[in-house]
Amino acid sequence: MAKSIVLFHEDLRCGDHQPLTEANAIGEVIPVYILDSKDPNQLGGASKIWLHHALTDLNQQLQKKICFLEGDPKKLLPELMAKHQINNLFCHERFDPYGIALQEALKQSIGFEKFHSFNGTLLWHPEEIHKSDGTPYRVFTPFYRKGCLQFGPLPRQPLPHIIPDKLTLIEEGCHLDELSLKSKLPWGKEIIQYWDISEQGAHNRLNTFIEHKLEGYKIQRDFPSQGHTSKLSPFLKWGMISVPTVWAQLNTLTNIPSKDLDHFKSELGWREFSYYLLHHFPKIIKENLNPNFDHFPWHEDDALLKAWQQGQTGYPIVDAAMRQLYATGYMHNRLRMVVGSFLVKNLTLHWHHGQDWFWDCLFDADIANNSAGWQWIAGCGADAAPYFRIFNPILQSQKFDKDGAFIHQWVPELAELPAPHCFQPWLTPKDVLDQANVKLGENYPNPIIDLTSSRDRALNAYSHLKSKKS
Ligand SMILES: Cc1cc2nc3c(=O)[nH]c(=O)nc-3n(C[C@H](O)[C@H](O)[C@H](O)COP(=O)(O)OP(=O)(O)OC[C@H]3O[C@@H](n4cnc5c(N)ncnc54)[C@H](O)[C@@H]3O)c2cc1C
């Protein structure tokens, strides 16, 4: 009977888990989770909290047999395998540069024949998709429509949920509570109240979304207060439900208009695209994909950055979104674009600042999606928003938060100020402000920047960049 480690990472589930299934088929299973102290992308605050709860659920499912360790997997795993005469290491393939290097090193140290990895993260492996000339795609639509959807073999069918027959706990590990994951701040308790952080919770969320919100998704997905998106992102990020599981379930639906179904699938396609870009252009984590942006005249201003982070910019839709992020670990996609554009184009602060804050606050903080998202918004990424596309927070509120419901929910100081006044309180007559108990500069800030002049400044800088390029 073989003895195998199943190494968990961002695949915290028992359903559609090929390493668990394969290891179980040949014998005894030793589940291991290592909090990696060497990973250059150390977890942000929100991620640690989510991870703690996700591991609690997984450990419960695996009869409390997970061996928890903290340190360098390159050192810990070969030692464990030698000490306990373990024959195999099963895991999912990683797509981040550090993870790829780590898995290569493990193959070398434990032996290629003992290392077994599977793609459990993506529908289409990035190596399989390329243009007819063999080079990688850089534009989403042909990548998805031609590269992925017309790729011969369909995404694989998900595997059944399993609990291995023989699970073994090895003693080296610590208690889950001893990993450096728990937040000492009250924030750690408050932020989880919006979520059921469990594998079952992931499936419930998918089912509820399909039942109530998928129909109408294509149009309604843009309206933050309507909750018409799936909020599956943290579950997908942490692998608590696999993307083949979601895809297969979508393919069984016969009563959803194809425009909604196809649009939702294409959003999963954007996730594939981010991972594809990360795989082919690993520098996107830190460097502009388009090097013309290397000379962009970014500003440094701690006070502006802090106002943005804390939702105190004086632009209510920006502030509402930033406060939603901090309170719930989530931000709606349209608002990620609005606050991102405000940071990089109106405040001209480097996209790294936005990337870092999102990394720290998002439950779905994901090395591929976050990096690609920020490059997209800054205009320096693949198939990015053009530099002249600067989201106007007031027009965005008028269009996507017409009655001000989202602002009222997250900026309580403005709860009594009706739309459209709550979109731009600084232009609101004093008697209306008084009636709504809004005292600008006292209980709600004046705008930290002028939209028109900051927009002109950005356009100027960007057009200078453009002329340098040509
Ligand atoms: C600046 C910026 C940073 C971002 N950072 C992240 C991040 O760290 N993690 C993350 O998962 N997403 C990120 N996104 C993408 C997107 O905003 C979220 O995936 C989406 O808002 C999650 O909400 P949902 O699950 O309700 O989405 P739905 O609309 O229900 O979409 C379903 C799934 O498709 C995927 N998806 C949707 N939109 C995108 C997109 N634009 N790019 C990639 N995948 C997408 C997600 O996995 C999502 O769960 C970022 C976008 C921007 C503009």
PDBQT file of the ligand as one rigid body, heavy atoms in Angstrom, charges set to zero:
ROOT
HETATM    1  C1  LIG A 501      -8.119  46.636 -10.356  1.00  0.00    +0.000 C 
HETATM    2  C2  LIG A 501      -8.747  45.256 -10.315  1.00  0.00    +0.000 A 
HETATM    3  C3  LIG A 501      -8.272  44.300  -9.420  1.00  0.00    +0.000 A 
HETATM    4  C4  LIG A 501      -8.858  43.024  -9.376  1.00  0.00    +0.000 A 
HETATM    5  N1  LIG A 501      -8.371  42.092  -8.481  1.00  0.00    +0.000 NA
HETATM    6  C5  LIG A 501      -8.894  40.844  -8.450  1.00  0.00    +0.000 A 
HETATM    7  C6  LIG A 501      -8.401  39.858  -7.556  1.00  0.00    +0.000 A 
HETATM    8  O1  LIG A 501      -7.438  40.075  -6.807  1.00  0.00    +0.000 OA
HETATM    9  N2  LIG A 501      -9.029  38.649  -7.538  1.00  0.00    +0.000 N 
HETATM   10  C7  LIG A 501     -10.070  38.343  -8.358  1.00  0.00    +0.000 A 
HETATM   11  O2  LIG A 501     -10.584  37.223  -8.288  1.00  0.00    +0.000 OA
HETATM   12  N3  LIG A 501     -10.530  39.248  -9.235  1.00  0.00    +0.000 NA
HETATM   13  C8  LIG A 501      -9.992  40.489  -9.314  1.00  0.00    +0.000 A 
HETATM   14  N4  LIG A 501     -10.491  41.407 -10.201  1.00  0.00    +0.000 N 
HETATM   15  C9  LIG A 501     -11.502  40.987 -11.180  1.00  0.00    +0.000 C 
HETATM   16  C10 LIG A 501     -12.979  41.160 -10.785  1.00  0.00    +0.000 C 
HETATM   17  O3  LIG A 501     -13.222  42.453 -10.311  1.00  0.00    +0.000 OA
HETATM   18  C11 LIG A 501     -13.459  40.145  -9.743  1.00  0.00    +0.000 C 
HETATM   19  O4  LIG A 501     -13.088  38.845 -10.141  1.00  0.00    +0.000 OA
HETATM   20  C12 LIG A 501     -14.979  40.178  -9.585  1.00  0.00    +0.000 C 
HETATM   21  O5  LIG A 501     -15.396  41.455  -9.205  1.00  0.00    +0.000 OA
HETATM   22  C13 LIG A 501     -15.400  39.168  -8.547  1.00  0.00    +0.000 C 
HETATM   23  O6  LIG A 501     -16.761  39.282  -8.261  1.00  0.00    +0.000 OA
HETATM   24  P1  LIG A 501     -17.787  38.123  -8.614  1.00  0.00    +0.000 P 
HETATM   25  O7  LIG A 501     -17.261  36.809  -8.186  1.00  0.00    +0.000 OA
HETATM   26  O8  LIG A 501     -19.098  38.551  -8.045  1.00  0.00    +0.000 OA
HETATM   27  O9  LIG A 501     -17.788  38.209 -10.205  1.00  0.00    +0.000 OA
HETATM   28  P2  LIG A 501     -18.746  37.563 -11.293  1.00  0.00    +0.000 P 
HETATM   29  O10 LIG A 501     -19.199  38.659 -12.178  1.00  0.00    +0.000 OA
HETATM   30  O11 LIG A 501     -19.781  36.714 -10.683  1.00  0.00    +0.000 OA
HETATM   31  O12 LIG A 501     -17.728  36.693 -12.158  1.00  0.00    +0.000 OA
HETATM   32  C14 LIG A 501     -17.519  35.297 -11.948  1.00  0.00    +0.000 C 
HETATM   33  C15 LIG A 501     -16.054  34.997 -11.788  1.00  0.00    +0.000 C 
HETATM   34  O13 LIG A 501     -15.333  35.345 -12.970  1.00  0.00    +0.000 OA
HETATM   35  C16 LIG A 501     -14.032  35.836 -12.617  1.00  0.00    +0.000 C 
HETATM   36  N5  LIG A 501     -13.920  37.222 -13.054  1.00  0.00    +0.000 N 
HETATM   37  C17 LIG A 501     -14.911  38.126 -13.194  1.00  0.00    +0.000 A 
HETATM   38  N6  LIG A 501     -14.436  39.294 -13.678  1.00  0.00    +0.000 NA
HETATM   39  C18 LIG A 501     -13.107  39.123 -13.842  1.00  0.00    +0.000 A 
HETATM   40  C19 LIG A 501     -12.046  39.959 -14.304  1.00  0.00    +0.000 A 
HETATM   41  N7  LIG A 501     -12.254  41.204 -14.728  1.00  0.00    +0.000 N 
HETATM   42  N8  LIG A 501     -10.786  39.457 -14.310  1.00  0.00    +0.000 NA
HETATM   43  C20 LIG A 501     -10.542  38.193 -13.919  1.00  0.00    +0.000 A 
HETATM   44  N9  LIG A 501     -11.509  37.351 -13.484  1.00  0.00    +0.000 NA
HETATM   45  C21 LIG A 501     -12.773  37.803 -13.435  1.00  0.00    +0.000 A 
HETATM   46  C22 LIG A 501     -13.922  35.761 -11.100  1.00  0.00    +0.000 C 
HETATM   47  O14 LIG A 501     -13.291  34.555 -10.748  1.00  0.00    +0.000 OA
HETATM   48  C23 LIG A 501     -15.379  35.781 -10.671  1.00  0.00    +0.000 C 
HETATM   49  O15 LIG A 501     -15.602  35.182  -9.425  1.00  0.00    +0.000 OA
HETATM   50  C24 LIG A 501      -9.920  42.702 -10.266  1.00  0.00    +0.000 A 
HETATM   51  C25 LIG A 501     -10.392  43.684 -11.151  1.00  0.00    +0.000 A 
HETATM   52  C26 LIG A 501      -9.819  44.943 -11.177  1.00  0.00    +0.000 A 
HETATM   53  C27 LIG A 501     -10.344  45.971 -12.150  1.00  0.00    +0.000 C 
ENDROOT
TORSDOF 0
